[in-house]
């Protein structure tokens, strides 16, 4: 982590890496492991494809270069390689600092490559593990509840569209034959006048989306904006032409999937307030008024939808056809996927890849790699600092839509926006602790109170993502594969309120 966070303070070793040099570090570690034959050659031969090309690719990541680009000493890099080699059970974990990047996918895959080449996968205490914000967000993505077709199918494959259409009892022509648009391409289509109306469900992009000034300008161009949310006071709800009040998790029945692949029950314990309805009921009513309710005639309850979803998973990696109903999930205290028909019901856990087989046609894992490249927005004499964004205090969460409802959490969290600044930089700029300053990027500026700390390196600033002003500064750059925004770093400058900068 570029910052010495509370987590880093608890670590045995903290690698205070230069922003966005992670991929270089992992390729450099791979080169060291290969050079010393600290790899699992048998596993690589039996269970993977593409290793020779990967080994050739990392050859150019010399120890000198890696140390220079990451800011980590050669001795520390070698020490990390040895820890991986001599560890009996080595697991790799990463969070949004990797994923929220212009090269997040390839960086994650560079970590997975380390897991594969050392055979640290499919066994207890091993694996490559991405941790995201909430258990259901992470669990649902692992299960494949993403923007591809239900049950891990592919919009672009005719046989997949026909299979799902058959299960749902609808015409295959009703299923698109291409992937849906990611967020930033939706916004692009609004600018082009191709999208006139937008329906936003359970998210607050008017606070959280990158390059806020541009985002709000884009939404203003819509003919009609619908927001479906359980809160009426979010920044996005305030922009809506129509608000659909939705029930919260304790006000509806359904399932969720946690980060260890376990499908669990959510039970209704309270009536939703006012006109709020469960998302399921909202969708059903929209379908009825839209004139397409016939397509959903068999869905009279959330469990009916679950039964449809279950059937779409048949013979897929996420097969759950062995789960009979909600009652079975409830009685078991949650059921881990995969759970196909005729599965042993007494078996509480199933480890993926324990047999060395992976979800490809040849059942082998793939080494995937690509050249790393520096930050897309480099510092300059005009914008000499790298701004980092991320989680602030333990009492703050995302856009604080929920945490601000708690008087205790609100009292414990910093109420006003602040910027972390290294003491060396503060001394050079004659900025005092607690002073109000401007932080500016090419996209906008904000006022913040300074917090002088050595947890941030010289030449870097940090502002928590929880404040709505933060994303005025961030740059609209996206990963080419996941389309995730590169939230975590951009070039900025900091100046005192009365200071003039040309």
Secondary structure, DSSP 8 states (H G I E B T S, - for coil): --S--HHHHTSS------TT-HHHHHHHHHHHHHHTT-S-HHHHHHHEE-HHHHHHHHTT--HHHHHHHH---HHHHHHHHHHHHH-SS-EEEE-HHHHSSTTHHHHHHHHHHHHHHTT-SSSTT-EEEE--SSHHHHHHHHHT-SSSBGGGB-TT-HHHHHHHHHHHTS-GGGS-SS----HHHHHHHHHTTS--EEEEES--HHHHSSSHHHHHHHHTT-SEEEEEES-S-STTGGG-SEEEEB--GGGS-EEEE-TTSEEEEE---S---TT-B-HHHHHHHHHHHHT-GGGGTT-SSHHHHHHHHHHHTTTSTT--TT---HHHHHHHT-EES---TT--TT-----TTTTS--SSTTS-EE---------SS---SSS-EEEEEE--STT--TT-TTGGG-HHHHHHS-SS-EEEE-HHHHHHHT--TT-EEEEE-SS-EEEEEEEE-TTS-TTEEEEETTSTTGGGT----B-TTT--B-TTEEEEEEEETT----
